[in-house]
Amino acid sequence: MTISFEGKVAIVTGAGGGLGRSHALDLAKRGAKVVVNDLGGSVDGSDGSSAAADAVVAEIKAAGGEAIANGSSVTDDAGVANMVSQTMDEFGRIDILINNAGILRDKSFVKMEMGDFQMVIDVHLFGTVKPTKAVFPIMKEQGYGRIMVTSSSSGLYGNFGQTNYGAGKLGVVGFINTLKLEGQKDNIRCNALAPVAYTRMTENLMPPEAEQMLTPESVTPAAMYLVSEDAPTGTIMCAGAGVFSVAKIMESDGMYLGRDGLTAEDVAENFDKIADMSNAKAFFMGGEQTGKFFEKASGK
Ligand SMILES: NC(=O)c1ccc[n+]([C@@H]2O[C@H](COP(=O)([O-])OP(=O)(O)OC[C@H]3O[C@@H](n4cnc5c(N)ncnc54)[C@H](O)[C@@H]3O)[C@@H](O)[C@H]2O)c1
């Protein structure tokens, strides 16, 4: 089995370095025409130039691939519109969108300025929503689209000092949970990647020896699968150091406690059974939970 992107057009945001660069190079190697977006700023999102994106485009071209650079910020409405119209003018379609751009502004919640909370949500959540909003109608029209968002173990599980980042990173999962439903009939699949890699973003948070193991190239195969023709939809794939796993939001089977005279003490006394995960399930859509509640409450 070969995963090919021949004839496909892909946009990768934040592809001037780190994981995004690695994704862009592999897409191009597999035949995709790639739009390398990067604002070229620092890890905290300040400053910027298109030099980072230009350098990756040069690398792709040197390897015989096709690519163009775009220096827009994913948070900027006009910039995003420009990125999409540039792609359509140059390549005429958009099959794949990898939302990868990201920044960090870590501080414990007590010390965090609201501006830093807002900025991180803007880049991770709105910086995913805006490019997706711009390409979604094009993908619908084409009857084909693959959208990947970039989550993080910080959002799925938590990481001290990252309330802002964690909120954004789980926000993008909530976003695709619904988008996957809205894209289904037009063959648009939406997945999330939760990567771990040694990049400029994490080099101060990881020991130097992590650099050998946690290469971006050992994460990228997960991204390629998640945007491929046979990709699943609604999947959260985790990847790092060549290890791959899937994360799911699971719900315990739960129990019906009756409604007559029901109190908080009933919940407290039964909490261990309520929280018993032995028959836990992951739902594909919210309505399945309501269905279960009806069934249990009507004694089925
Ligand atoms: N490295 C990890 O271990 C790790 C873990 C979990 C999630 N992630 C996520 O993976 C993604 C890639 O991170 P990375 O580790 O490669 O870091 P990185 O800093 O090397 O790459 C992020 C890129 O995004 C670009 N960018 C930032 N703001 C932008 C904006 N507004 N518009 C366009 N581009 C912008 C930056 O210039 C940079 O090139 C991020 O979303 C990050 O949060 C990384």
The ligand as a Tripos MOL2 file, in Angstrom:
@<TRIPOS>MOLECULE
LIG
   44    48     1     0     0
SMALL
NO_CHARGES

@<TRIPOS>ATOM
      1 N1          6.6620   20.0590   19.7360 N.am      1 LIG1
      2 C1          5.8020   19.4150   20.5310 C.2       1 LIG1
      3 O1          6.2030   18.5510   21.3750 O.2       1 LIG1
      4 C2          4.3510   19.6750   20.4260 C.ar      1 LIG1
      5 C3          3.4980   19.0290   21.3130 C.ar      1 LIG1
      6 C4          2.1240   19.2170   21.1940 C.ar      1 LIG1
      7 C5          1.6460   20.0650   20.2070 C.ar      1 LIG1
      8 N2          2.5070   20.7140   19.3830 N.ar      1 LIG1
      9 C6          1.9270   21.5920   18.3710 C.3       1 LIG1
     10 O2          2.4940   21.2950   17.0980 O.3       1 LIG1
     11 C7          2.4550   22.4590   16.2810 C.3       1 LIG1
     12 C8          3.8270   22.7100   15.7030 C.3       1 LIG1
     13 O3          4.7250   23.0590   16.7580 O.3       1 LIG1
     14 P1          6.3160   22.8870   16.6960 P.3       1 LIG1
     15 O4          6.6980   22.1260   17.8920 O.co2     1 LIG1
     16 O5          6.7210   22.4230   15.3500 O.co2     1 LIG1
     17 O6          6.7960   24.4030   16.9720 O.3       1 LIG1
     18 P2          7.4880   25.4910   16.0370 P.3       1 LIG1
     19 O7          7.5790   26.7340   16.8550 O.co2     1 LIG1
     20 O8          8.7360   24.9510   15.4400 O.co2     1 LIG1
     21 O9          6.4430   25.6650   14.8490 O.3       1 LIG1
     22 C9          5.3070   26.4780   14.9100 C.3       1 LIG1
     23 C10         5.3040   27.3510   13.6770 C.3       1 LIG1
     24 O10         4.0920   28.0950   13.6560 O.3       1 LIG1
     25 C11         4.3980   29.3960   13.1630 C.3       1 LIG1
     26 N3          3.3710   30.3350   13.5910 N.ar      1 LIG1
     27 C12         3.1500   30.8070   14.8530 C.ar      1 LIG1
     28 N4          2.1240   31.6580   14.8600 N.ar      1 LIG1
     29 C13         1.6830   31.7390   13.5820 C.ar      1 LIG1
     30 C14         0.6340   32.4500   12.9550 C.ar      1 LIG1
     31 N5         -0.1450   33.2740   13.6620 N.pl3     1 LIG1
     32 N6          0.4550   32.3000   11.6240 N.ar      1 LIG1
     33 C15         1.2490   31.4560   10.8930 C.ar      1 LIG1
     34 N7          2.2640   30.7640   11.4410 N.ar      1 LIG1
     35 C16         2.4750   30.8990   12.7600 C.ar      1 LIG1
     36 C17         5.7570   29.7050   13.7400 C.3       1 LIG1
     37 O11         6.4240   30.7440   13.0290 O.3       1 LIG1
     38 C18         6.4600   28.3520   13.6730 C.3       1 LIG1
     39 O12         7.2340   28.2040   12.4830 O.3       1 LIG1
     40 C19         1.9350   23.5800   17.1760 C.3       1 LIG1
     41 O13         0.5380   23.7270   16.9820 O.3       1 LIG1
     42 C20         2.2100   23.0660   18.5660 C.3       1 LIG1
     43 O14         1.3770   23.6600   19.5210 O.3       1 LIG1
     44 C21         3.8500   20.5450   19.4540 C.ar      1 LIG1
@<TRIPOS>BOND
     1     1     2 1
     2     2     3 2
     3     2     4 1
     4     4     5 ar
     5     4    44 ar
     6     5     6 ar
     7     6     7 ar
     8     7     8 ar
     9     8     9 1
    10     8    44 ar
    11     9    10 1
    12     9    42 1
    13    10    11 1
    14    11    12 1
    15    11    40 1
    16    12    13 1
    17    13    14 1
    18    14    15 2
    19    14    16 1
    20    14    17 1
    21    17    18 1
    22    18    19 2
    23    18    20 1
    24    18    21 1
    25    21    22 1
    26    22    23 1
    27    23    24 1
    28    23    38 1
    29    24    25 1
    30    25    26 1
    31    25    36 1
    32    26    27 ar
    33    26    35 ar
    34    27    28 ar
    35    28    29 ar
    36    29    30 ar
    37    29    35 ar
    38    30    31 1
    39    30    32 ar
    40    32    33 ar
    41    33    34 ar
    42    34    35 ar
    43    36    37 1
    44    36    38 1
    45    38    39 1
    46    40    41 1
    47    40    42 1
    48    42    43 1
@<TRIPOS>SUBSTRUCTURE
     1 LIG1         1 GROUP 0 **** ****
